[in-house]
Amino acid sequence: MTPSAPSASSEALADRLIHRDGMMLVLDKPAGLPVHPGPKGGETLHDHLDDLRFGLPKRPELAHRLDKDTSGCLVLGRHPKALALLNRLFAEGKVDKTYVAVTRGAPAEARGRIDQPLAKRSPHRGWWMQAVPKGTPGALEAITDWQVLYRSEGMGVMALSPITGRTHQLRAHLAHLGYPILGDAIYGGASRLPGGPMLHLHSRRVVIPLAKSGPPVSVSAPFPGHMRATVAALGGDVAALEAAADAAFSEGPPVSG
């Protein structure tokens, strides 16, 4: 189990803004902070949105979401028109997203694609997913491109590009591939006891085509502390791997995988 959610004071969240313009904010969300209220209660990002208005009459709203234990780039629309545009860009798959995960093991190949539908594992836990054969009733198409950035001591650092946006897609896909994410208590068998490893999944980069003409907005979030420590312990160069993740999918989709 990951530690309890970190303190999310308005000042602390403002310090974690990595992009701000008239249309959107991009926040480097800390691992352990939920974005929406849940059945167990507790502090969430939702509690602090009013404090991120920066002079606008309405608070920003989420254009997409990240799981509680996933860190990194989280996009918010600053007003209704901007939010509608961002929602459409995400829904139409026009936002390029790159995640980085530390995995238990790594594929022998350098890059590939997982094209494996996902379905609910249980009707009682609708957000727990599992990979299922194509044609399974109720299954949703799910596609993830991946690249191996680093291998060391039975571990890997992988860049991930979700082509679709299913619940827990990256976590379920990597577990299906045989290389679960370090610290994943649902799909990777990690301990749920206090002191166990945090989930090593980070939203590294978003590229958003906001303007009809001109370049898209590209924003990157630095690896969180627990991932930096793990990568360093494995002998990896954090700065080099961050740069490699940003460049990972510039060659286009893999032929197969």
ZAMARGU-4260 file (C-alpha; in steps of 0.2 Angstrom, whole numbers, plus 5000, padded with zeros to 4 digits):
<rodrens>
0) 5000/5000/5000 | 5006/5017/4996 | 5008/5030/5010 | 4993/5041/5015 | 4989/5056/5004
5) 5002/5070/5006 | 4997/5086/5012 | 4989/5096/4998 | 4989/5114/5004 | 4985/5127/4991
10) 5002/5134/4992 | 5010/5117/4989 | 4999/5113/4974 | 5003/5130/4967 | 5021/5126/4968
15) 5018/5110/4958 | 5011/5120/4943 | 5022/5116/4928 | 5012/5125/4915 | 4999/5140/4916
20) 4991/5150/4902 | 4974/5157/4899 | 4967/5140/4894 | 4974/5127/4905 | 4984/5122/4920
25) 4996/5107/4920 | 4999/5101/4938 | 5013/5089/4943 | 5001/5078/4954 | 5009/5070/4969
30) 5007/5051/4971 | 4995/5047/4984 | 4983/5062/4981 | 4966/5057/4974 | 4958/5068/4961
35) 4940/5065/4966 | 4931/5061/4982 | 4929/5043/4986 | 4918/5032/4997 | 4932/5032/5011
40) 4932/5051/5011 | 4949/5061/5015 | 4957/5075/5006 | 4957/5076/4987 | 4963/5088/4974
45) 4945/5093/4971 | 4945/5101/4988 | 4958/5114/4982 | 4952/5118/4965 | 4945/5135/4970
50) 4962/5140/4976 | 4969/5138/4958 | 4958/5151/4950 | 4972/5164/4949 | 4960/5178/4946
55) 4947/5169/4935 | 4929/5169/4941 | 4927/5150/4940 | 4938/5137/4947 | 4948/5125/4935
60) 4941/5108/4931 | 4949/5091/4927 | 4951/5088/4908 | 4956/5070/4912 | 4961/5060/4927
65) 4975/5051/4935 | 4974/5037/4948 | 4977/5041/4966 | 4994/5033/4966 | 5000/5039/4949
70) 5010/5055/4949 | 5014/5068/4936 | 5005/5078/4922 | 4987/5082/4926 | 4978/5094/4914
75) 4964/5106/4920 | 4954/5118/4910 | 4953/5135/4917 | 4935/5140/4910 | 4921/5131/4902
80) 4926/5134/4884 | 4944/5128/4887 | 4937/5113/4897 | 4926/5108/4882 | 4940/5109/4870
85) 4952/5099/4881 | 4939/5086/4884 | 4936/5084/4866 | 4955/5083/4862 | 4957/5069/4875
90) 4942/5060/4870 | 4947/5060/4851 | 4965/5054/4856 | 4973/5070/4850 | 4983/5072/4866
95) 5000/5063/4866 | 5003/5056/4883 | 5019/5047/4889 | 5021/5038/4905 | 5036/5030/4913
100) 5035/5014/4924 | 5048/5005/4934 | 5044/4986/4930 | 5048/4969/4937 | 5058/4963/4922
105) 5057/4970/4904 | 5054/4963/4887 | 5068/4957/4877 | 5063/4968/4862 | 5066/4987/4862
110) 5048/4992/4858 | 5031/4985/4854 | 5012/4987/4856 | 5000/4978/4867 | 4983/4976/4858
115) 4973/4967/4871 | 4955/4971/4877 | 4951/4974/4895 | 4935/4970/4905 | 4930/4972/4923
120) 4937/4959/4934 | 4922/4959/4946 | 4905/4967/4945 | 4908/4973/4963 | 4925/4982/4959
125) 4921/4990/4943 | 4938/4999/4942 | 4948/4983/4943 | 4952/4977/4925 | 4959/4961/4917
130) 4965/4957/4900 | 4953/4946/4890 | 4953/4938/4873 | 4947/4948/4858 | 4928/4946/4856
135) 4924/4944/4874 | 4907/4951/4878 | 4908/4968/4887 | 4927/4970/4883 | 4934/4987/4878
140) 4948/4989/4865 | 4964/4994/4874 | 4980/4998/4865 | 4997/5003/4873 | 5014/5006/4864
145) 5029/5004/4874 | 5048/5006/4874 | 5061/4999/4885 | 5072/5013/4891 | 5084/5004/4904
150) 5087/4986/4911 | 5096/4982/4927 | 5095/4968/4940 | 5079/4960/4935 | 5070/4977/4933
155) 5066/4988/4919 | 5061/5007/4915 | 5048/5008/4902 | 5040/5022/4892 | 5022/5019/4889
160) 5010/5028/4877 | 4992/5024/4879 | 4983/5025/4863 | 4966/5021/4871 | 4961/5027/4889
165) 4954/5013/4899 | 4954/5012/4917 | 4970/5005/4924 | 4975/5001/4906 | 4994/5003/4909
170) 4994/4993/4925 | 4983/4979/4918 | 4993/4978/4901 | 5010/4977/4909 | 5004/4964/4921
175) 4997/4954/4906 | 5014/4956/4897 | 5022/4948/4912 | 5031/4964/4918 | 5020/4972/4932
180) 5024/4989/4939 | 5034/4990/4954 | 5023/4994/4969 | 5007/4988/4961 | 4996/4980/4974
185) 4982/4976/4962 | 4990/4969/4947 | 5008/4966/4952 | 5006/4957/4969 | 5015/4971/4979
190) 5012/4971/4998 | 4997/4981/5004 | 5006/4983/5021 | 5013/5000/5027 | 5031/5002/5021
195) 5028/4993/5005 | 5035/5001/4989 | 5025/5015/4981 | 5017/5013/4964 | 5031/5017/4951
200) 5020/5025/4937 | 5022/5043/4932 | 5014/5054/4919 | 5029/5061/4912 | 5023/5071/4897
205) 5008/5078/4888 | 5008/5086/4871 | 4992/5096/4868 | 4987/5104/4851 | 4977/5119/4859
210) 4980/5131/4844 | 4973/5128/4827 | 4989/5135/4820 | 5006/5134/4828 | 5015/5121/4838
215) 5006/5111/4852 | 5010/5114/4870 | 5022/5101/4877 | 5024/5099/4896 | 5035/5087/4906
220) 5035/5083/4924 | 5051/5077/4933 | 5051/5059/4940 | 5044/5059/4958 | 5056/5056/4973
225) 5052/5037/4975 | 5056/5034/4957 | 5071/5044/4956 | 5078/5034/4971 | 5074/5018/4963
230) 5081/5022/4946 | 5097/5028/4955 | 5098/5012/4965 | 5097/5002/4949 | 5112/5012/4942
235) 5101/5023/4930 | 5104/5041/4925 | 5088/5050/4930 | 5090/5065/4919 | 5095/5054/4904
240) 5080/5043/4906 | 5068/5058/4907 | 5075/5064/4891 | 5074/5047/4883 | 5055/5046/4888
245) 5051/5062/4880 | 5059/5056/4864 | 5053/5039/4865 | 5038/5039/4852 | 5045/5051/4840
250) 5048/5037/4827 | 5029/5033/4827 | 5020/5017/4832 | 5029/5000/4832 | 5025/4988/4818
255) 5020/4974/4829 | 5022/4968/4847
</rodrens>
